[in-house]
Amino acid sequence: MEAIDLLQRAFPEMSHAAVAELASLARERTYPSGTILCKEGAYEDTFYLILDGRVEILKQFDVAGSERERLLRHLERGDFFGEMAIIVDGPRSATVRAVASVSVLEIDRDSFMKMVAANPSMALAMVRTTIDRLRANDRLQIEEMRKAFEALQRLDRAKLDFIEVAAHELRTPITVIRGYRDVMAMHPVVQGDANLSRIVQGMSEGTERMFDIINSMLDVSKIDSQTLQVAFVPVLPRMVFVDTLHAFDKALKERNITIRQHHQKSPTVPFIHGDPVLLSKVFYQLLSNAIKYSPDGTMIDIISREVMDEQIGHAFEIIIADRGIGIEPDQIPYIFEKFYQGGNNVSLHSSSKTAFRGGGPGLGLAISKGIIDAHGGRITVESPGRDEEKLPGTTCRVLLPIGTPEKDLILRKEDQPKPES
């Protein structure tokens, strides 16, 4: 009688005769605490109704590369489970484990499907229960995602704070070292000794490399905190990257890489309003990447031209196209993120700016995007894939508005829908 009463409560719209028939098809079993009644991923064919005791519903989740169990809910006297795997003819979606000694009614697949087919109200009751459980799961996952997002925000903020503090702390001693280096370089003893000159030159290259990294750390911190200051003045964009090219003369010669320039011929040369110092950083990073991922003896094309863009309008486009190893298309959305390493093996990291596949802190493209965004422009990267033998290459496009970006940015903000008061 107890089993019939619980079945009637679970499926109140079923007739008493149907409930009695369902009870007659079931078998009563008792399991000790810790018993796994359903195993996630297993193909099982039993439906359960709890007569007495308590079970926990657990689900496996991948957390940082390791599988962990998460408690979804508890089920007690009068609750049922195990129906979905039978209805959809699939594996169990969760594990069910006895918290204490538990007594259940068990109904096999054939009997269960027969009763569901003959009693639509039973099917409806299961659908309602399943929907309620799915909603509860969604609420739980949304709450966990919210907490995870807040934790990531805190970690990101702490990381940025650390980057900014570390950069400022390192900048002072590096400045002191640079000063002493310059004094040593001018000393007659050093100038008269080839070995000492090489040592001082090595110090110079190392300190300048560290100084560049410190400045990059400060730049990315300013971009993320939206405190990057852009000094808008009329700029000839072509002159910006032409001047930047001279910084790579030695590397291009050593690696036998040729740069070809293709500039649109126009009676009037367009000016953009931008910050020449920041734009120089952008093209320095883009050219550095193009050189690093191009094998010796290859060619890099630089193209500049006026274009009309649907979003930006009248714009100046600069294209840097290499014939290097390329990038996998699924990685392109991530290359503008901080510390992205472009598929390089970090254990093989090289601090060289221009050596083939040389590494770096992974800040260059993040800084470049931040600077271009601050100018009201757009930067994109295209590549058919990564192949170190066929060398599919990578094409980077920079669009900068011709006009006054301060006004353009104000107009864009005014065009956006205003929040309801």
C-alpha positions in Angstrom: 0.0 0.0 0.0 2.8 2.4 0.8 4.3 2.0 -2.7 0.9 2.7 -4.3 0.4 5.8 -2.2 3.8 7.2 -3.2 3.2 6.5 -6.9 -0.2 8.2 -6.6 1.4 11.3 -5.1 4.1 11.3 -7.8 1.5 10.9 -10.6 -1.7 12.3 -9.2 -3.5 12.4 -12.6 -3.2 8.6 -13.1 -6.1 6.4 -12.3 -5.9 4.2 -9.2 -6.0 1.1 -11.5 -3.1 2.4 -13.5 -1.1 3.2 -10.4 -1.8 -0.3 -9.0 -0.6 -1.8 -12.3 2.6 0.2 -12.2 3.2 -0.9 -8.6 2.7 -4.5 -9.7 5.4 -4.1 -12.3 8.0 -2.7 -9.8 10.3 -4.4 -7.5 11.4 -3.1 -4.1 15.1 -2.9 -3.3 17.2 -1.5 -0.5 20.7 -0.1 -0.9 23.3 0.9 1.7 24.8 4.3 2.0 27.3 5.2 -0.7 25.8 2.9 -3.3 25.7 4.3 -6.9 22.3 3.7 -8.3 22.9 5.5 -11.6 26.3 6.2 -13.2 26.8 9.2 -15.4 27.6 8.2 -19.0 26.3 4.6 -18.4 23.6 3.0 -20.5 21.1 1.8 -18.0 17.4 0.9 -18.2 15.8 1.3 -14.8 13.4 3.9 -13.4 13.4 4.6 -9.7 11.0 5.9 -7.1 12.3 6.6 -3.6 10.3 4.8 -0.9 12.6 5.9 2.0 16.0 7.5 2.4 17.9 10.1 0.5 20.1 10.3 -2.6 22.3 13.0 -4.1 22.5 13.9 -7.8 26.1 14.6 -9.0 27.5 15.7 -12.3 31.1 15.7 -13.5 32.6 19.0 -14.7 36.0 19.8 -16.2 37.7 22.3 -13.9 41.2 23.5 -15.0 41.7 20.2 -16.9 40.6 17.9 -14.1 37.3 16.2 -13.6 35.4 17.2 -10.4 32.0 16.2 -9.1 29.4 18.9 -8.4 26.3 18.4 -6.3 23.1 19.4 -8.2 20.4 18.5 -5.7 19.1 15.9 -3.2 16.1 13.7 -3.8 14.0 12.2 -1.0 10.9 10.1 -0.3 8.4 10.3 -3.1 10.9 11.7 -5.7 11.7 9.7 -8.8 14.8 9.6 -11.1 16.2 7.8 -14.1 13.4 8.4 -16.5 15.3 10.6 -19.1 17.9 8.1 -20.0 15.1 5.6 -20.8 12.9 8.1 -22.8 15.7 9.4 -25.0 17.5 6.0 -25.1 20.8 7.6 -24.1 23.4 7.5 -21.4 22.7 8.7 -17.8 23.2 12.5 -17.6 24.2 12.4 -13.9 25.3 10.1 -11.1 22.8 9.2 -8.3 24.4 8.0 -5.0 22.7 7.0 -1.8 23.4 9.4 1.0 22.1 6.9 3.6 20.4 3.6 3.4 17.7 4.0 0.7 14.7 1.9 -0.4 13.4 2.3 -3.9 10.9 0.9 -6.4 12.6 -0.2 -9.6 10.8 -0.5 -12.9 12.5 -1.9 -16.0 12.6 -0.2 -19.4 9.9 -2.3 -21.1 7.4 -1.9 -18.2 8.2 1.8 -17.9 7.7 2.5 -21.6 4.4 0.5 -21.6 3.0 2.6 -18.7 4.1 5.9 -20.3 2.5 5.0 -23.6 -0.8 4.0 -21.9 -0.9 6.9 -19.5 -0.2 10.4 -21.0 -0.7 12.0 -17.6 2.3 10.0 -16.3 4.4 11.4 -19.2 3.2 14.9 -18.5 4.1 14.7 -14.9 7.6 13.6 -15.8 8.0 16.4 -18.3 7.0 19.0 -15.7 9.4 17.5 -13.2 12.2 17.4 -15.8 11.6 21.0 -16.8 11.7 22.1 -13.2 15.0 20.3 -12.6 16.4 21.8 -15.8 15.4 25.3 -14.6 17.0 24.6 -11.3 20.2 23.4 -13.1 20.2 26.6 -15.2 19.8 28.8 -12.2 22.7 26.9 -10.4 24.9 27.2 -13.5 24.1 30.9 -14.0 25.0 31.6 -10.4 28.2 29.7 -10.6 29.1 31.5 -13.9 28.4 34.8 -12.2 30.7 33.9 -9.3 33.4 32.7 -11.7 33.1 35.9 -13.7 33.5 38.0 -10.6 36.5 35.9 -9.5 38.1 36.4 -13.0 37.5 40.1 -12.8 39.2 40.3 -9.4 42.1 38.2 -10.7 42.4 40.4 -13.9 42.3 43.5 -11.8 45.0 42.1 -9.4 47.1 41.1 -12.4 46.9 44.6 -13.9 47.7 46.2 -10.6 50.7 43.9 -10.3 51.9 44.7 -13.8 51.6 48.4 -13.2 53.4 48.3 -9.8 56.1 46.0 -11.1 56.7 48.1 -14.2 57.0 51.3 -12.1 59.3 49.6 -9.6 61.6 48.2 -12.4 61.7 51.4 -14.3 63.7 53.3 -11.7 66.6 50.8 -11.4 66.7 50.3 -15.2 67.0 54.0 -15.7 69.9 54.1 -13.3 71.6 51.2 -15.1 71.1 52.9 -18.5 72.8 56.0 -17.1 75.8 54.1 -15.8 76.0 52.2 -19.1 76.2 55.5 -21.0 78.9 56.7 -18.7 80.9 53.5 -19.2 80.4 53.6 -23.0 82.0 57.1 -23.0 85.0 56.1 -20.8 88.3 56.1 -22.7 89.3 52.7 -21.3 86.1 51.1 -22.6 86.4 52.8 -26.0 90.0 51.6 -26.3 89.2 47.9 -25.5 87.2 45.9 -28.0 86.2 43.3 -25.4 84.9 45.9 -22.9 83.0 47.6 -25.8 81.3 44.3 -26.6 80.4 43.9 -22.9 78.9 47.4 -22.7 77.1 46.8 -26.0 75.5 43.6 -24.6 74.5 45.6 -21.5 73.0 48.2 -23.7 70.9 45.7 -25.7 69.7 44.0 -22.6 68.7 47.1 -20.8 66.9 48.5 -23.8 65.0 45.3 -24.3 64.0 45.4 -20.6 63.0 49.0 -20.9 60.8 48.2 -23.9 59.1 45.4 -22.0 58.5 47.7 -19.0 57.0 50.4 -21.3 54.8 47.7 -22.9 53.6 46.6 -19.4 52.7 50.2 -18.6 50.9 50.7 -22.0 48.8 47.6 -21.6 47.9 48.7 -18.0 46.8 52.1 -19.3 44.7 50.5 -22.1 42.9 48.1 -19.8 42.2 50.9 -17.3 41.2 53.2 -20.1 43.7 55.9 -19.1 45.7 55.9 -22.3 46.3 59.5 -23.3 46.2 60.1 -27.1 47.7 63.4 -28.3 45.9 64.1 -31.5 47.8 66.0 -34.1 47.8 65.9 -38.0 49.8 62.9 -39.0 51.0 61.5 -42.3 50.5 57.8 -41.6 52.9 56.8 -44.3 55.7 58.6 -42.6 55.0 56.9 -39.3 55.8 53.4 -40.6 58.5 54.6 -43.0 60.4 56.0 -40.0 59.7 52.7 -38.1 61.2 50.7 -40.9 64.7 52.1 -40.1 64.6 50.3 -36.7 64.7 47.0 -38.5 67.4 47.7 -41.0 69.9 45.5 -39.3 67.5 42.6 -38.7 66.3 42.7 -42.3 69.9 42.6 -43.6 70.9 39.7 -41.3 67.9 37.6 -42.2 67.8 38.6 -45.9 64.2 39.7 -45.7 63.0 42.1 -48.3 60.2 44.7 -47.7 58.3 46.0 -50.7 56.3 49.2 -50.3 53.2 49.8 -52.5 51.6 53.3 -51.9 48.6 54.6 -53.7 49.5 57.5 -55.8 47.3 60.5 -55.1 47.6 64.2 -55.9 46.8 64.9 -52.3 48.2 63.0 -49.4 45.6 62.5 -46.6 46.4 63.4 -43.1 44.9 61.6 -40.1 44.5 63.0 -36.6 46.4 60.8 -34.3 49.3 60.3 -31.9 52.5 59.7 -33.9 54.3 58.2 -30.9 51.5 55.6 -30.3 51.0 54.9 -34.0 54.8 54.2 -34.3 54.4 51.6 -31.5 51.6 49.9 -33.5 53.6 49.6 -36.7 56.7 48.6 -34.8 54.8 45.7 -33.3 53.2 44.7 -36.5 56.5 44.8 -38.5 58.3 42.9 -35.7 55.7 40.1 -35.8 55.8 40.0 -39.6 59.6 39.6 -39.4 59.6 37.1 -36.5 57.2 34.7 -38.3 58.8 35.0 -41.7 61.7 32.6 -42.6 64.9 34.0 -43.9 65.0 35.1 -47.5 61.2 35.9 -47.7 59.4 39.0 -48.6 57.0 41.4 -46.7 54.6 43.8 -48.5 53.5 47.1 -47.1 50.5 48.6 -48.8 48.8 52.0 -48.1 45.8 53.5 -49.7 42.6 55.5 -49.2 39.4 53.5 -48.8 35.8 53.9 -47.9 34.7 51.7 -45.0 31.0 51.1 -44.1 31.7 51.7 -40.4 34.5 54.2 -40.4 33.8 56.0 -43.6 36.7 57.8 -45.3 39.8 56.0 -44.0 43.4 55.3 -44.6 44.3 51.6 -44.9 47.7 50.1 -44.2 48.3 46.5 -45.0 51.3 44.4 -43.8 51.4 41.0 -45.6 54.1 38.5 -44.9 54.9 35.1 -46.4 55.5 33.4 -43.1 54.2 30.4 -41.2 50.7 31.9 -40.7 48.1 31.5 -38.0 45.4 28.9 -37.5 42.0 30.6 -38.2 40.6 29.4 -34.9 43.4 31.2 -33.0 42.9 34.6 -34.7 40.1 35.7 -32.2 42.7 35.3 -29.4 45.8 37.0 -30.8 44.8 40.4 -29.5 44.6 39.1 -25.9 47.3 39.9 -23.4 50.1 37.3 -23.2 49.0 35.4 -26.2 52.0 33.4 -27.6 50.9 32.6 -31.1 51.2 28.8 -30.8 54.8 29.0 -29.7 56.2 26.5 -27.2 56.8 28.7 -24.1 59.7 26.4 -23.1 61.5 27.4 -26.3 60.9 31.1 -25.6 63.4 33.5 -27.1 63.7 37.1 -26.1 64.8 38.2 -29.6 62.6 40.7 -31.3 63.4 39.6 -34.8 64.8 36.0 -34.7 62.6 33.5 -36.6 59.7 32.5 -34.2 61.3 34.6 -31.5 59.1 35.0 -28.5 58.0 38.0 -26.5 55.8 38.9 -23.5 52.7 38.6 -25.7 51.6 42.2 -25.3 52.4 43.7 -28.7 49.1 43.0 -30.5 47.0 43.8 -27.4 48.7 47.2 -27.2 48.3 47.7 -31.0 44.6 47.0 -30.8 44.1 49.3 -27.8 45.9 52.1 -29.6 44.0 51.7 -32.9 40.7 51.5 -31.0 41.6 54.8 -29.2 42.1 56.3 -32.6 38.6 55.2 -33.7 40.1 52.8 -36.2 40.1 49.0 -36.7 42.8 46.3 -36.9 42.2 42.9 -38.3 44.3 39.8 -39.1 43.8 37.2 -41.8 45.5 33.9 -42.4 44.5 30.7 -44.2 46.3 28.6 -41.6 49.6 27.7 -40.0 52.1 25.7 -42.1 55.9 25.9 -41.7 56.5 24.3 -45.0 53.9 25.9 -47.4 54.2 29.3 -45.7 50.6 30.6 -46.2 51.5 34.0 -44.6 49.5 36.5 -42.6 47.9 39.7 -43.6 47.3 42.5 -41.0 45.0 45.4 -41.9 44.9 48.7 -40.1 42.1 51.3 -40.8 42.5 54.8 -39.5 39.8 57.4 -40.0 40.7 60.5 -42.1 39.2 63.4 -40.2 39.0 64.3 -36.6 38.5 61.2 -34.5 37.5 63.1 -31.4 34.4 64.3 -33.2 33.8 61.0 -34.9 33.9 59.2 -31.5 31.4 61.7 -30.0 29.0 61.2 -32.9 29.2 57.4 -32.6 28.4 57.7 -28.9 25.4 60.0 -29.7 24.1 57.5 -32.2 24.0 54.7 -29.6 20.6 54.1 -27.9 20.4 56.0 -24.6 19.4 53.9 -21.5 15.9 54.3 -20.3 15.5 56.5 -17.3 
